[in-house]
Amino acid sequence: MKSNKIRIGIIGAGNIAQSQHIPAYLRLKDVELVAVCDLKEERAKEVAEKYGMKYSTTSINDLVALEELDAVDICAWNNAHAQAAIAAAAAGKHILCEKPMALNVQQAEEMLKASKKSGKVFMMGFVNRFRPDSIVLKDMLDTGKFGEIYYSKTGWLRRRGTPLGWFTDTSKAGGGPVIDIGVHVIDLTWYLMGKPKPISVSATVHKDKLGNYKTKGVGRWVAFDTDNLKFDTEDSAAGIIRFENGASMNFEVSWAINAKDTGIYSHIFGTKAGASLNPFAIYGEDADYLMDSTPTIGKDDRFFNEISHFIDCIKTGSQPVSSAQDGLEIQKILNGIYDSAKAGKEILL
Ligand SMILES: NC(=O)c1ccc[n+]([C@@H]2O[C@H](COP(=O)([O-])OP(=O)(O)OC[C@H]3O[C@@H](n4cnc5c(N)ncnc54)[C@H](O)[C@@H]3O)[C@@H](O)[C@H]2O)c1
């Protein structure tokens, strides 16, 4: 008998799938984890057994061919996102795709085309949009009380925080901190600004400075496989993105730089008020006096919020907050950063 639950297949059973996505699905009553695919056969089998999934495989094509699946969640390396999404769309499955969308703009365009053709939900896992502070600020910005948003500043500087594993290998990741953490801050800030159309990028990208450090006593994100390590990506970047409406965004990102760790920060500047995230503050005026305020926010349950939203979109047929189109726009900016740095000048998107 056909189950009424939304039946999910996980593609890529590594760190983010096991630490965040699977635990979030397990908290939802109307979801069933049915299948898992990983290049590592043993890993796929172990995960299937641990979470009571019926199928495990090493082949993306075999997983998406399962009639019993409604949706797939792509948690594999970045170089597998396009292949997995295009195959899943062709098989008529709903898709949640971890960030970044793809390795490059061409792949992202093909993914968008495949998703439009399938008519199923395609959601980007831009998890920072699902933080409680982001949700509250977006809600406030949408009221228009900040006036015209004409400038923003964002970044994530890690003093020593290069991830260990495939992240530093361009063939698997597509790039370094720009594509790994720049994607988070640029997407969140662009979303808060109301998604103005990006028209140009001017950026610098720094390579072989100190990303491949030997500093002791520092923690890092560790991928499930740390054999055959390669380091051919940048380790920091900075620049400016211009938008069609005259607004602009300054950004800076690093995996390793000699500065204080900033965490993810965003500053949004409007003509009537401004806002900062991390820490959350609103800078406005009241009765002609400057007024700073701090909204009260709930518990940070960002991955659960993201995954619940994906399931809601499948059930209601509504458009996800973070669409495939948004994924493509962000991919254009990310690759524009590399193109500008290579050309040594501002480039048009
Ligand atoms: N949203 C976030 O904050 C966040 C944090 C970390 C990672 N991520 C994203 O999640 C994805 C996975 O990152 P991770 O840290 O879990 O890496 P990981 O290496 O720990 O896990 C990835 C898994 O995918 C498998 N895999 C790779 N290519 C495959 C393919 N073609 N078919 C089947 N399986 C394949 C690997 O064997 C591995 O088990 C990446 O896209 C990364 O950018 C997002």
The ligand as an SDF file (V2000), in Angstrom:
LIG
                    3D

 44 48  0  0  0  0  0  0  0  0999 V2000
   24.7960   24.1820    4.8070 N   0  0  0  0  0  0  0  0  0  0  0  0
   25.9390   24.0820    5.4420 C   0  0  0  0  0  0  0  0  0  0  0  0
   26.2070   24.7980    6.4040 O   0  0  0  0  0  0  0  0  0  0  0  0
   26.9290   23.0460    4.9740 C   0  0  0  0  0  0  0  0  0  0  0  0
   27.9630   22.6340    5.8240 C   0  0  0  0  0  0  0  0  0  0  0  0
   28.8470   21.6670    5.3390 C   0  0  0  0  0  0  0  0  0  0  0  0
   28.7110   21.1380    4.0670 C   0  0  0  0  0  0  0  0  0  0  0  0
   27.7000   21.5880    3.2740 N   0  0  0  0  0  0  0  0  0  0  0  0
   27.5510   21.0730    1.9030 C   0  0  0  0  0  0  0  0  0  0  0  0
   27.1410   19.6990    1.9850 O   0  0  0  0  0  0  0  0  0  0  0  0
   27.7440   18.9320    0.9640 C   0  0  0  0  0  0  0  0  0  0  0  0
   28.5130   17.7810    1.5960 C   0  0  0  0  0  0  0  0  0  0  0  0
   29.4740   18.2580    2.5110 O   0  0  0  0  0  0  0  0  0  0  0  0
   29.9980   17.3430    3.7340 P   0  0  0  0  0  0  0  0  0  0  0  0
   30.7180   18.2350    4.6610 O   0  0  0  0  0  0  0  0  0  0  0  0
   28.8880   16.5210    4.2440 O   0  0  0  0  0  0  0  0  0  0  0  0
   31.0530   16.4070    2.9660 O   0  0  0  0  0  0  0  0  0  0  0  0
   31.4370   14.8860    3.2980 P   0  0  0  0  0  0  0  0  0  0  0  0
   32.6400   14.5860    2.4810 O   0  0  0  0  0  0  0  0  0  0  0  0
   31.5020   14.6690    4.7710 O   0  0  0  0  0  0  0  0  0  0  0  0
   30.1870   14.0520    2.7370 O   0  0  0  0  0  0  0  0  0  0  0  0
   29.8830   13.9800    1.3770 C   0  0  0  0  0  0  0  0  0  0  0  0
   29.5070   12.5380    1.0220 C   0  0  0  0  0  0  0  0  0  0  0  0
   29.0870   12.5160   -0.3480 O   0  0  0  0  0  0  0  0  0  0  0  0
   29.6080   11.3380   -0.9460 C   0  0  0  0  0  0  0  0  0  0  0  0
   29.6610   11.5570   -2.3860 N   0  0  0  0  0  0  0  0  0  0  0  0
   30.4620   12.3870   -3.0860 C   0  0  0  0  0  0  0  0  0  0  0  0
   30.2090   12.3080   -4.3950 N   0  0  0  0  0  0  0  0  0  0  0  0
   29.2150   11.3960   -4.5660 C   0  0  0  0  0  0  0  0  0  0  0  0
   28.5170   10.8790   -5.6780 C   0  0  0  0  0  0  0  0  0  0  0  0
   28.8150   11.2570   -6.9240 N   0  0  0  0  0  0  0  0  0  0  0  0
   27.5590    9.9460   -5.4550 N   0  0  0  0  0  0  0  0  0  0  0  0
   27.2670    9.5250   -4.2040 C   0  0  0  0  0  0  0  0  0  0  0  0
   27.8950    9.9970   -3.0930 N   0  0  0  0  0  0  0  0  0  0  0  0
   28.8560   10.9090   -3.2740 C   0  0  0  0  0  0  0  0  0  0  0  0
   30.9520   11.1300   -0.2930 C   0  0  0  0  0  0  0  0  0  0  0  0
   31.4040    9.7950   -0.4060 O   0  0  0  0  0  0  0  0  0  0  0  0
   30.6660   11.5510    1.1670 C   0  0  0  0  0  0  0  0  0  0  0  0
   30.2500   10.4410    1.9530 O   0  0  0  0  0  0  0  0  0  0  0  0
   28.5960   19.9050    0.1560 C   0  0  0  0  0  0  0  0  0  0  0  0
   27.8930   20.3700   -0.9480 O   0  0  0  0  0  0  0  0  0  0  0  0
   28.8490   21.0520    1.1260 C   0  0  0  0  0  0  0  0  0  0  0  0
   29.0620   22.3070    0.4760 O   0  0  0  0  0  0  0  0  0  0  0  0
   26.8070   22.5040    3.7050 C   0  0  0  0  0  0  0  0  0  0  0  0
  1  2  1  0
  2  3  2  0
  2  4  1  0
  4  5  1  0
  4 44  2  0
  5  6  2  0
  6  7  1  0
  7  8  2  0
  8  9  1  0
  8 44  1  0
  9 10  1  0
  9 42  1  0
 10 11  1  0
 11 12  1  0
 11 40  1  0
 12 13  1  0
 13 14  1  0
 14 15  2  0
 14 16  1  0
 14 17  1  0
 17 18  1  0
 18 19  2  0
 18 20  1  0
 18 21  1  0
 21 22  1  0
 22 23  1  0
 23 24  1  0
 23 38  1  0
 24 25  1  0
 25 26  1  0
 25 36  1  0
 26 27  1  0
 26 35  1  0
 27 28  2  0
 28 29  1  0
 29 30  1  0
 29 35  2  0
 30 31  1  0
 30 32  2  0
 32 33  1  0
 33 34  2  0
 34 35  1  0
 36 37  1  0
 36 38  1  0
 38 39  1  0
 40 41  1  0
 40 42  1  0
 42 43  1  0
M  CHG  2   8   1  16  -1
M  END
$$$$
